[in-house]
Amino acid sequence: MTADDASELDQLLDEQIAHYRAIAPEYEDHVIPFAGADELVTALDAFGPGGTVLELACGQGMWTGRLLRHADEVTAVDASPEMLAIASDRIGRDDRVRFVRGDLFSWEPDDRYDVVFFGFWLSHVPLERFGSFWALVANCLKPGGRVFFVDDAHRSPGELVEGESSTTIRRQLNDGRAHRIVKVPHRPADLERRLAALGWAVHVTSRSGPFFWGSGSLV
Ligand SMILES: C[S@@+](CC[C@H](N)C(=O)[O-])C[C@H]1O[C@@H](n2cnc3c(N)ncnc32)[C@H](O)[C@@H]1O
């Protein structure tokens, strides 16, 4: 990657953060209208994220409460203070939760966890940063720790302003403002192979609609 490419990617990732900061108050208006999301919850409960849990890109805390049904403690990180404020209101007073503002492309953990979880985040990690993101996940886990993620591969035709093959899309707010964000349409088998090449044994499952989930650990 040239210096120009790297700086273009940094700009895109900054725009992605700006997008989520701006969309925070209306985030639930943009939830994708497909059946199958309930399977993700069932799969997470079956995985059982017990012990100490790190949630990356927690957003409005839609998954944080679910994690707290299993976990002793949850540390939840997100780059958007607006998202974190909504998450904190949603969870209310709970000494088992710590919300942390951090940019996951530079953030460093101050602890190691039994489980790392991320919901609808992996598809926003550009492929150029896929390896370094998973190195961060490895660095956040205790020996024998486990990872669980849920995501979707949905991109609407109107978002594909740079073409079907591009992983950069343009997403709109209710008032028409738009930002470029990353949306990688991972396919389960390719994702498993990509992770195996980095030393992870992760099983990725997809049943209905565009949703999938993955669970596993470092080999
Ligand atoms: C699609 S939302 C998912 C939120 C939540 N996990 C959920 O499932 O509802 C993506 C989240 O990633 C956060 N985010 C975007 N770029 C980030 C970055 N560089 N570091 C940390 N969080 C980031 C956004 O603020 C947003 O909350």
The ligand as an ORCA input file, in Angstrom:
! r2SCAN-3c Opt
* xyz 0 1
  C     -22.945     -1.019     12.586
  S     -22.633     -0.275     14.132
  C     -22.745     -1.674     15.233
  C     -23.101     -1.268     16.621
  C     -23.486     -2.420     17.560
  N     -22.415     -3.375     17.727
  C     -24.745     -3.118     17.084
  O     -24.684     -4.279     16.681
  O     -25.811     -2.479     17.121
  C     -20.900      0.028     14.050
  C     -20.332      0.690     15.285
  O     -18.915      0.832     15.086
  C     -18.502      2.057     15.646
  N     -17.245      2.433     15.010
  C     -17.061      2.882     13.750
  N     -15.753      3.072     13.521
  C     -15.105      2.742     14.664
  C     -13.745      2.725     15.066
  N     -12.774      3.064     14.220
  N     -13.451      2.317     16.315
  C     -14.436      1.971     17.196
  N     -15.740      1.958     16.869
  C     -16.067      2.335     15.621
  C     -19.642      3.001     15.377
  O     -19.625      4.125     16.235
  C     -20.846      2.085     15.581
  O     -21.302      2.151     16.914
*
